[in-house]
Structures are given as C-alpha cells and as structure tokens.
Amino acid sequence: MNSWRADPVIVVPYDPEWPNLFQAFAHTIRIALGEAALRIDHIGSTSVTGLAAKPVIDIQISVASLEPMSRYLDPLTDLGYVWVANNPDITKRYFREPPGQVRTHIHVRKAGSFSEQLSLLFRDYLRVHPQTAQEYAQLKYKLARKFRNDREKYTDSKSPFIWNTIRRASEWSQVTGWEPGPSDA
C-alpha cells in the first residue's frame, strides 16, 4: 500500500495560492511535453475559486492517445513525477508529485474522452454556480470529519453529490452550449 493512501483526509479553506502553484507546475510540464500535451488544465476543487479542498493540485493533461506512453511518461518522470502503475482507472494514466513537492495529482487522459470532458464540465459548472460549490464544500468538511482516516469512504461518500451535480451540469451545458475553454497552460 502506498503511504499516501494512509494520510488523513484534511479539507482546508480555499487558498488563493493554488492557481499560482498550478501555473508553475503546468509551465514546467508544458515545456517538457511540448506538443504531446494537447491541453493542460487545472481541475479538481483547487481549480474553483473559493472552494474548500484537500490541498492537492490536480492537473489534467490531454493527449491524442494514451499509447505510446513514452510520449508523456519519460518527460514526466524526468521531471520527478511518479507514475502510479497500479491505478485501477484505465481511462487515465496517473502520476504523483516528486518527493518534497506540494501534493500534486496528474491525470493523463485522451483528448475528447468522456473522462476528460467530465472533469472540465464539473469544474466549469462549479465555477459559475457558487451556491453548488458551497454545498460541495460543506459536504467535504462533514465527510472529512467523519472519514478522516478512510480516504476510500470519503471519496465514495461524495459520489451521490458529484453525480447529481454532473446531471445538472449536463443539462446546463445543453442550454448554454458549453464547450471547454482554451487550455489553462
């Protein structure tokens, strides 16, 4: 078992430094990956201004294809990122931060895939629906207290809220004509 899986679940108030951390990491990644990265986006709760979150910078890298992995595996590992080969989600390749860096999760996904679009839609919906974002924050605080030492139960317990929000976000996207904006980096 990876030691980080045993870390307690801690949710903190929004930190205005999170976008700056993303930009710094994304800039280095963009240089290393070049055109292999079709998009580099700040996703997850730290990408939504004002949203409480676990202090983890989530970065989504969109690529034309997950294979061959060498197009992104070698540059990312050269930067010190650690590939988590046993990630059970086969729709992405998952990396963790280099030792000593702020907690960072990198999700490499195929451009245009459901999982890539879902992450961007959920983020964008929360960005323009602050009441929903605050409801999400309150739920995360509650679940972090309840499941402080059980990351799996914390994550699983958020699922009903997330899927309900995604349903509303899908409806919103159809009414507004939502499309992902330009890449964040």
KOLRO-977463 format. One record per residue: residue number from 1; x, y, z of N, C-alpha, C in turn. Coordinates in pm, whole numbers. Last residue first. Example, Ala and Ser with C-alpha at 12.3 -4.5 7.8 and 13.67 -1.06 7.14 Angstrom:
# residues 2
  resi    n.c1    n.c2    n.c3   ca.c1   ca.c2   ca.c3    c.c1    c.c2    c.c3
     2    1285    -225     708    1367    -106     714    1290       3     787
     1    1319    -569     780    1230    -450     780    1320    -330     780
//
This chain:
# residues 185
  resi    n.c1    n.c2    n.c3   ca.c1   ca.c2   ca.c3    c.c1    c.c2    c.c3
   185    -285    2599   -1975    -139    2619   -1986     -90    2568   -2120
   184    -555    2567   -1999    -507    2656   -1894    -358    2682   -1903
   183    -704    2577   -2324    -619    2509   -2226    -569    2611   -2124
   182   -1017    2752   -2366    -880    2719   -2403    -807    2648   -2289
   181   -1317    2578   -2252   -1243    2695   -2298   -1104    2654   -2341
   180   -1540    2326   -2357   -1421    2364   -2280   -1358    2487   -2339
   179   -1872    2449   -2399   -1757    2378   -2454   -1638    2414   -2366
   178   -2219    2488   -2363   -2086    2479   -2301   -1990    2398   -2387
   177   -2470    2570   -2432   -2377    2537   -2539   -2234    2527   -2489
   176   -2661    2611   -2240   -2564    2720   -2263   -2473    2694   -2382
   175   -2810    2380   -2243   -2881    2508   -2252   -2784    2621   -2289
   174   -2616    2185   -2212   -2702    2180   -2330   -2776    2312   -2351
   173   -2508    2246   -1965   -2423    2252   -2085   -2506    2254   -2212
   172   -2722    2198   -1794   -2672    2335   -1810   -2590    2347   -1938
   171   -2729    1918   -1811   -2844    1998   -1855   -2802    2142   -1883
   170   -2477    1868   -1699   -2507    1823   -1835   -2624    1902   -1891
   169   -2512    1969   -1443   -2413    2033   -1531   -2437    1992   -1677
   168   -2695    1788   -1340   -2736    1929   -1357   -2640    2000   -1452
   167   -2525    1562   -1343   -2653    1560   -1416   -2700    1703   -1443
   166   -2325    1652   -1173   -2293    1627   -1313   -2421    1620   -1397
   165   -2467    1658    -933   -2415    1782    -990   -2381    1764   -1138
   164   -2509    1387    -899   -2624    1475    -910   -2583    1609    -973
   163   -2243    1305    -876   -2322    1260    -990   -2449    1342   -1008
   162   -2169    1438    -634   -2098    1464    -760   -2184    1424    -879
   161   -2345    1324    -447   -2348    1468    -473   -2284    1498    -608
   160   -2266    1049    -461   -2403    1091    -493   -2413    1242    -524
   159   -1975    1068    -393   -2027    1028    -525   -2171    1070    -552
   158   -1882    1106    -140   -1906    1226    -221   -1978    1193    -351
   157   -1834     852     -48   -1948     925       9   -1977    1055     -64
   156   -1598     779    -177   -1724     713    -214   -1846     790    -165
   155   -1415     946     -36   -1437     961    -179   -1570     900    -222
   154   -1441     842     226   -1457     984     200   -1493    1006      53
   153   -1374     574     184   -1511     608     225   -1540     756     204
   152   -1102     613     111   -1195     547      20   -1340     580      56
   151    -980     733     334    -992     806     207   -1095     744     113
   150   -1013     741     646   -1058     645     546   -1086     718     415
   149    -976     916     852    -874     814     831    -916     706     731
   148   -1200    1084     841   -1065    1140     843    -958    1038     808
   147   -1477    1072     802   -1389     969     746   -1244    1015     740
   146   -1591    1293     936   -1645    1158     957   -1547    1048     914
   145   -1447    1511     841   -1454    1485     986   -1494    1340    1012
   144   -1493    1481     571   -1355    1478     619   -1351    1453     770
   143   -1769    1519     556   -1714    1386     530   -1569    1374     576
   142   -1785    1795     621   -1856    1695     701   -1794    1556     682
   141   -1631    1908     413   -1593    1927     554   -1656    1820     642
   140   -1787    1824     192   -1649    1777     207   -1599    1795     351
   139   -2027    1963     235   -2026    1817     235   -1885    1764     258
   138   -1933    2224     206   -1989    2181     335   -1992    2028     346
   137   -1855    2216     -65   -1756    2242      41   -1808    2193     175
   136   -2102    2179    -188   -1998    2078    -202   -1894    2094     -92
   135   -2221    2420    -128   -2283    2296     -79   -2181    2182     -82
   134   -2048    2585    -272   -2050    2595    -127   -2117    2472     -64
   133   -2109    2505    -535   -1972    2489    -484   -1970    2495    -332
   132   -2373    2590    -546   -2344    2446    -554   -2204    2418    -501
   131   -2324    2864    -534   -2406    2801    -430   -2381    2650    -429
   130   -2174    2921    -767   -2110    2926    -635   -2192    2862    -523
   129   -2152    2833   -1059   -2261    2807    -965   -2204    2803    -823
   128   -1927    2856   -1210   -2035    2952   -1236   -2159    2929   -1150
   127   -1763    2656   -1108   -1711    2793   -1119   -1823    2894   -1140
   126   -1912    2425   -1142   -1891    2477   -1006   -1843    2622   -1010
   125   -1887    2404   -1422   -2019    2420   -1360   -2004    2478   -1220
   124   -1613    2361   -1452   -1674    2483   -1506   -1811    2509   -1446
   123   -1582    2107   -1324   -1509    2226   -1280   -1580    2353   -1325
   122   -1749    1949   -1488   -1775    1960   -1344   -1708    2085   -1288
   121   -1618    1980   -1738   -1757    2024   -1720   -1787    2043   -1572
   120   -1367    1863   -1689   -1376    2004   -1727   -1517    2058   -1705
   119   -1436    1599   -1628   -1359    1678   -1532   -1371    1827   -1561
   118   -1567    1525   -1868   -1639    1526   -1740   -1567    1612   -1637
   117   -1365    1522   -2060   -1471    1623   -2068   -1545    1637   -1935
   116   -1217    1297   -1971   -1153    1429   -1986   -1259    1539   -1983
   115   -1409    1093   -1979   -1348    1129   -1851   -1278    1265   -1858
   114   -1472    1085   -2256   -1574    1117   -2156   -1511    1165   -2027
   113   -1219    1240   -2463   -1281    1125   -2395   -1383    1174   -2292
   112   -1086    1455   -2569   -1219    1427   -2619   -1289    1311   -2551
   111    -770    1313   -2517    -846    1432   -2555    -980    1390   -2614
   110    -714    1086   -2259    -727    1104   -2403    -816    1225   -2430
   109    -522    1201   -1977    -642    1144   -2038    -642    1170   -2188
   108    -348    1194   -1686    -328    1200   -1831    -446    1126   -1894
   107    -339    1367   -1404    -429    1274   -1472    -407    1293   -1621
   106    -148    1415   -1124    -155    1437   -1267    -238    1325   -1329
   105    -154    1575    -820    -201    1458    -893    -210    1495   -1039
   104      49    1684    -559       4    1707    -696     -38    1575    -758
   103     161    1843    -274      81    1730    -324      21    1766    -459
   102     471    2005    -330     332    2014    -287     255    1898    -350
   101     763    1793    -318     679    1895    -383     540    1894    -320
   100     892    1578    -198     918    1712    -147     835    1823    -210
    99     905    1377    -488     927    1388    -343     959    1532    -303
    98     669    1485    -738     804    1445    -699     819    1456    -546
    97     324    1367    -732     427    1470    -724     565    1411    -697
    96     198    1103    -944     204    1180    -820     323    1274    -824
    95     -17    1007   -1215     115    1038   -1161      99    1117   -1032
    94    -196     789   -1427    -193     870   -1305     -51     884   -1253
    93    -385     776   -1714    -258     738   -1653    -236     839   -1543
    92    -726     666   -1767    -621     766   -1748    -493     700   -1703
    91    -901     464   -1780    -925     576   -1872    -820     685   -1858
    90    -862     276   -1586    -789     256   -1711    -815     366   -1813
    89    -815     297   -1259    -893     369   -1362    -817     362   -1494
    88    -635     183   -1079    -741      99   -1133    -825     166   -1244
    87    -287     207   -1091    -411     284   -1087    -523     202   -1150
    86     -33      99   -1085    -145      14   -1045    -276      91   -1028
    85     151     297   -1146     120     197   -1248      -3     114   -1213
    84     195     603   -1111     127     504   -1028      72     398   -1124
    83     494     774   -1160     384     704   -1226     328     602   -1129
    82     595    1071   -1027     597     927   -1002     473     865   -1065
    81     805    1332   -1148     672    1281   -1118     677    1128   -1113
    80    1052    1421   -1232    1042    1369   -1096     905    1316   -1059
    79    1093    1484   -1490    1065    1598   -1400    1051    1553   -1254
    78    1110    1229   -1592    1233    1310   -1590    1216    1433   -1501
    77     844    1163   -1582     933    1100   -1484    1067    1172   -1479
    76     757    1325   -1798     705    1347   -1663     795    1284   -1557
    75     902    1224   -2021     919    1363   -1978     869    1388   -1835
    74     809     945   -2013     950     982   -1998     968    1128   -1956
    73     524     971   -2047     584     905   -1931     728     951   -1910
    72     468    1084   -2296     448    1165   -2176     511    1103   -2051
    71     561     903   -2484     547    1044   -2524     526    1135   -2404
    70     539     648   -2375     669     715   -2370     661     863   -2406
    69     293     535   -2428     309     612   -2304     438     693   -2302
    68     161     555   -2756     259     501   -2663     278     595   -2543
    67    -144     571   -2572     -31     490   -2619      32     556   -2741
    66    -341     753   -2535    -269     709   -2415    -148     623   -2450
    65    -350    1024   -2766    -368     882   -2739    -289     847   -2612
    64    -337    1299   -2744    -407    1241   -2858    -439    1094   -2835
    63    -400    1419   -2409    -311    1372   -2515    -394    1309   -2626
    62    -422    1643   -2146    -496    1576   -2254    -398    1544   -2366
    61    -377    1642   -1810    -304    1655   -1936    -380    1575   -2040
    60    -479    1802   -1525    -521    1710   -1631    -443    1743   -1757
    59    -392    1822   -1194    -357    1867   -1329    -402    1760   -1427
    58    -463    1930    -875    -495    1831    -978    -470    1892   -1114
    57    -309    1981    -583    -322    2043    -714    -343    1932    -817
    56    -450    1964    -272    -391    1882    -378    -414    1955    -510
    55    -569    2002       5    -465    2081     -61    -384    1998    -162
    54    -913    1953     -32    -789    1893      14    -680    1971     -60
    53   -1101    2263     -11   -1049    2145     -79    -941    2078       4
    52   -1347    2516     -75   -1261    2442      19   -1219    2311     -47
    51   -1357    2753    -329   -1399    2620    -286   -1298    2558    -191
    50   -1262    2995    -431   -1347    2998    -313   -1387    2863    -258
    49   -1233    2885    -761   -1211    2994    -667   -1313    2990    -554
    48   -1134    2577    -840   -1258    2653    -828   -1240    2760    -720
    47    -917    2415    -831    -932    2497    -951   -1056    2586    -947
    46    -928    2252    -615    -838    2367    -604    -847    2458    -725
    45   -1101    2045    -704   -1152    2152    -619   -1060    2273    -608
    44   -1026    1971   -1052   -1043    1940    -911   -1081    2064    -832
    43    -777    2115   -1273    -907    2055   -1244    -916    2031   -1094
    42    -609    2289   -1504    -624    2282   -1359    -765    2231   -1335
    41    -477    2136   -1800    -582    2208   -1727    -574    2185   -1577
    40    -343    2131   -2105    -302    2112   -1966    -397    2199   -1885
    39    -372    1969   -2422    -425    2061   -2320    -356    2029   -2188
    38    -196    1817   -2562    -290    1899   -2637    -354    2005   -2549
    37     122    1731   -2527      10    1774   -2443     -79    1866   -2525
    36     301    1712   -2731     238    1587   -2685     117    1618   -2596
    35     424    1953   -2775     301    1926   -2848     233    1795   -2809
    34     576    1961   -2456     558    2023   -2586     424    1989   -2647
    33     663    1852   -2217     579    1771   -2305     562    1830   -2445
    32     826    2049   -2095     873    1911   -2107     794    1831   -2210
    31     664    2278   -2105     796    2279   -2170     843    2135   -2194
    30     448    2186   -1952     427    2227   -2091     560    2225   -2167
    29     569    2150   -1702     516    2034   -1775     499    2067   -1922
    28     625    2416   -1636     735    2318   -1647     690    2196   -1727
    27     361    2512   -1629     461    2573   -1718     577    2475   -1742
    26     243    2361   -1428     198    2344   -1567     299    2402   -1666
    25     368    2461   -1197     385    2321   -1235     353    2302   -1383
    24     280    2731   -1211     423    2699   -1204     448    2555   -1249
    23      -1    2703   -1214      68    2766   -1326     216    2732   -1327
    22     -46    2580    -960     -80    2511   -1084      -1    2570   -1200
    21      38    2791    -796     109    2663    -793      81    2585    -921
    20    -160    2977    -864     -20    3007    -891      65    2880    -891
    19    -395    2853    -770    -377    2876    -915    -232    2907    -952
    18    -325    2847    -482    -341    2726    -563    -330    2751    -713
    17    -331    3083    -343    -202    3043    -400    -216    2922    -492
    16    -573    3117    -222    -552    3186    -348    -417    3155    -413
    15    -733    2844     -92    -606    2915     -83    -580    2983    -218
    14   -1028    2760      84    -964    2794     -43    -837    2876     -17
    13    -981    2565     386   -1042    2673     308    -962    2701     182
    12    -933    2205     364    -895    2338     413    -969    2445     331
    11    -955    1876     474   -1012    1977     385    -983    2112     446
    10    -789    1579     496    -794    1713     552    -846    1807     444
     9    -758    1253     578    -831    1341     488    -844    1477     558
     8    -429    1124     655    -565    1163     693    -626    1256     588
     7    -264     874     459    -268    1011     509    -412    1046     548
     6    -267     633     333    -297     632     476    -300     772     536
     5    -182     684      83    -321     639      96    -363     638     243
     4      85     735     111      -5     849     100    -150     809     110
     3     205     483     106     191     552     236      94     668     227
     2      51     223     -78     125     349     -80      99     424      49
     1      85    -119       0       0       0       0      89     124       0
//
